[in-house]
Amino acid sequence: MKFGKAVVKYRIPIFVLALLLLIPSVFGMVSTRINYDMLTYLPDSMDTVIGQNELMNEFGKGAFSFVIFEDMPDKDVEAVCDKIKQVDHVDTVLWYSSLADISVPKEILPDEVYDAFNAGNATMAAVFFDTATSADVTMDAIREIRSIAGKQCFVTGMSALVTDLKDLCEKEEPIYVGIAVLLACAAMVILLAFRILGVDRYDDTDKLRYQLLLRRDIVYNKGAVRSAAACRYDGLFDIPLAQLQRAA
């Protein structure tokens, strides 16, 4: 009872404080980077994490990807590799032309070496970056490589996977938010129908207050979740899903 009386007595300062807290929450939402690097969620003792750290510390090569070329002449593959070398933060591009002139038949290579980089009508090049797997500049480089390579080439590897994961999450988030808004509107329509039928004990002011409080809580939650240096990529959907649950 004492707590309730205190809340009622100081309702204006509490309301002002709630509005002021929205300011840092918005800054937290805008400024925090989403971490899409799955390696950061793994223990440091795992071989994959150890290998990543060794590559970065000892050789200055953090991320790497493989580019697969299909039905492309060797001279065109070499030209694409030369263009990839010019992309920012690309450290090394390894292909057959790194070992010998393309006029020399690749069949002279030992079978185990040839088979590692060639299969049927496809050949593969390894691309090493001087940045971490999920760094923003690495993902920008992956997108630029894809634009250079064209439809006959496929970029794979951990960095490419992280880039695809980021693009997919950012594409799907508006859909979840849109569904949440639709369900919230549906809940309002149902409550309005109850009011028309005379079984609703809440007036329009109560409904508006509830919707405002719901949106305020969403901003608080997003600002708190993203107030750290980075948050997990799967946390991107936590708030819209929470809104879905409350709206339903």
C-alpha positions, 0 to 999 in steps of 0.5 A, spaced: 500 500 500 505 504 501 509 503 495 502 504 491 501 511 494 508 513 493 507 511 486 500 515 485 503 521 489 509 522 485 506 520 478 508 526 475 516 525 476 516 518 475 512 520 468 518 525 466 523 520 468 520 515 464 520 520 458 528 522 460 530 514 460 527 514 452 533 518 450 539 513 452 535 508 450 534 510 443 542 512 443 543 505 445 539 502 439 542 506 434 549 506 436 550 498 438 553 494 433 550 487 432 555 481 432 554 476 427 561 472 428 559 465 430 566 464 432 565 469 438 560 465 441 565 459 441 570 457 447 577 460 446 579 452 446 576 450 440 581 449 434 577 453 429 578 459 434 585 458 436 586 457 428 583 464 427 587 467 432 594 464 430 592 466 423 591 473 425 597 474 430 602 470 426 601 472 419 596 478 419 591 474 415 584 474 419 578 472 415 578 467 408 574 465 403 574 461 397 571 463 390 569 458 385 569 459 378 564 455 373 565 454 366 570 460 365 576 460 361 583 461 365 585 468 362 578 470 365 579 467 372 586 470 372 583 477 370 577 476 376 583 474 381 587 481 379 581 485 380 579 481 387 586 483 389 584 491 388 579 490 393 580 494 400 582 489 406 584 483 401 591 481 403 592 475 398 589 471 392 591 464 391 590 461 384 594 457 379 597 463 376 600 465 383 604 458 382 605 459 374 603 462 368 596 460 365 600 458 359 603 452 363 598 446 363 595 445 370 595 438 368 602 438 370 601 439 377 601 433 382 594 430 382 593 431 390 594 439 388 590 439 382 584 435 385 584 440 391 583 446 387 579 443 380 573 439 379 570 438 372 568 445 369 570 449 376 576 451 379 577 455 386 581 461 388 583 462 396 582 469 398 585 472 405 583 478 408 587 482 413 581 483 418 577 479 422 571 474 420 565 478 421 568 485 421 564 490 417 570 492 412 570 484 411 563 483 409 563 490 405 569 486 401 565 480 400 559 484 397 564 487 393 568 481 391 561 478 389 559 484 384 566 483 381 565 476 380 559 475 377 554 470 376 559 464 374 562 465 381 560 463 388 563 466 394 563 461 400 567 461 407 566 463 414 566 470 412 561 469 406 556 465 411 556 471 416 555 476 410 549 472 408 547 471 415 547 479 416 543 480 410 538 475 412 537 477 419 536 485 416 531 482 411 527 478 416 526 483 422 521 488 418 517 482 417 517 480 424 515 487 426 510 488 421 506 482 424 507 484 431 504 491 429 498 487 425 497 483 431 497 489 436 491 492 431 487 486 431 487 486 439 485 493 439 479 491 434 477 485 438 477 490 444 473 495 441 468 489 439 468 487 446 466 495 448 461 495 443 458 489 446 458 492 452 463 487 455 469 491 455 471 494 462 476 499 459 475 505 456 479 508 450 484 512 454 486 505 457 487 502 451 491 508 448 495 508 455 497 501 454 499 501 447 504 507 449 506 503 455 508 497 450 512 501 445 515 505 451 517 498 454 520 496 447 524 502 446 527 500 453 528 493 452 532 495 445 536 500 448 538 496 454 540 490 450 544 494 445 547 498 450 553 494 450 559 494 445 555 489 441 549 484 441 548 477 439 545 477 432 539 472 434 537 478 439 535 482 433 529 478 434 527 478 441 524 484 442 519 483 436 517 476 438 516 479 445 511 484 442 508 479 438 507 475 445 504 481 448 500 483 443 497 476 442 
